[in-house]
């Protein structure tokens, strides 16, 4: 992931531990996918549930979903973090060079 947003210059990782929230978002999405997949598998095959197949699919989901969605979860966390802290002056929007292009009017 880049250090700053290429459009507005927002510094993504402003403090150590910034991405813990992204990991929580990622874990929550993975657990929702797992529970949904298990529930669908059980409901579609009840009463003769193929437990081996259900277990293999669950393990694949638990590994694949967080791996594939981690960059997305970082983006979602940056958006949540920005909404929670948008009025703080400590947000670093532009680099040392200042704003570029049409962003100069925002400063």
Residue, then its C-alpha position, 0 to 999 in steps of 0.5 A: x500500500x502506498x504511504x499517501x493517497x495519490x489524490x489528496x495526500x492523506x498519510x495512511x499510517x499515521x501511528x504505530x498499530x494503525x492497521x489493527x482496525x483493518x485486521x478486525x474488519x478483515x476478521x469480522x468479514x471472514x467470520x460472517x463468510x464462514x458462518x454464512x457458508x456453514x449455514x448454507x452448507x448445512x441447510x442445503x444438505x440436511x439431514x445427510x451432511x457431508x461433514x468432510x466436505x463441509x470441513x474442507x470448504x470451511x478451512x479453505x474459506x478461513x484461509x482464502x477470505x482474509x487473504x483476498x480481502x486484506x487490502x480491501x479491509x485496509x481501505x475500509x479501515x482508512x475510511x472509518x478512521x477518517x470519519x472518526x477523526x476528520x475534524x482533527x488537525x493532526x491528520x497529515x494531508x499533504x507532504x512537505x511539497x504541499x498540495x498538488x494541482x487543484x488541491x491547492x484550493x483546499x489548503 
